[in-house]
Amino acid sequence: MSENSEKLALSVPETAKILDVSVPTAYELTRRADFPAFRIGRRTLVDRAGLEHWVSLQAGAARNSEAAALERGIRT
């Protein structure tokens, strides 16, 4: 299991690298209720499948808010 793609869970620094954010920002994300982080002992880990789903939800929310903004712009 040396490759990240085989891991079920990622460390916070691995998550930061995948998301292209800083490690402190990744730790902030782990404190969100909707973020797929969990603890084992003192380690904080991120569920890989949950992370992919979370990113999809975030992208969908961004698309929906852009569409709503465009719709409001068109109506005014």
Residue pairs with C-beta under 8 A, 6 or more apart in sequence:
1 7
4 10
4 14
4 18
7 14
7 48
8 47
8 48
8 49
9 38
9 45
9 46
9 47
9 48
10 18
10 45
10 46
10 48
10 51
11 43
11 44
11 45
11 46
12 23
12 26
12 27
12 30
12 37
12 44
12 45
12 46
13 23
13 26
14 46
15 26
15 29
15 46
15 51
16 22
16 23
16 25
16 26
18 51
19 26
19 29
19 55
21 29
27 44
29 35
29 37
30 37
30 44
30 46
31 37
34 54
34 57
35 46
35 54
36 46
36 47
36 49
36 50
36 51
36 53
36 54
37 44
37 45
37 46
37 47
38 44
38 45
38 46
38 47
39 45
